[in-house]
Amino acid sequence: MAQIKSQIKRIETNERSRQRNVAVRSRIATESKKVVALVEKKDVEAAKKQLVVACKLIDKSVTAGVYARNTAARKKSYLQRLVNSVK
């Protein structure tokens, strides 16, 4: 265990960040799975609406520093291609 006060604070803030990152990633995974499920049901309109929700979350995660820009772009592109394949 660290004995330096600033290091103890750093450990605490790192843990808070880690927990937030885990929660955000879990939420994005859930929303992405909803898009995939709607695509499998061939429900285009609902899939498009869910895609907007998922993309917003992914964009916010980049702003918060949870995902890198390219990772977010890759995830959004994957979902968009899925939705477009249904048409």
Residue pairs with C-beta under 8 A, 6 or more apart in sequence:
2 8
2 11
20 64
20 66
21 66
24 57
24 60
24 61
24 64
24 66
25 61
25 66
25 67
27 57
28 54
28 57
28 58
28 61
28 75
31 50
31 53
31 54
31 57
32 54
32 75
32 79
34 50
34 54
35 47
35 50
35 51
35 54
35 79
35 82
35 83
36 79
36 82
38 46
38 47
38 50
39 47
39 82
39 83
39 85
39 86
42 86
44 83
44 86
44 87
47 82
47 83
47 86
48 83
51 79
51 80
51 83
54 76
54 79
55 76
55 79
58 67
58 72
58 75
58 76
59 72
61 67
61 72
62 68
62 69
62 72
67 75
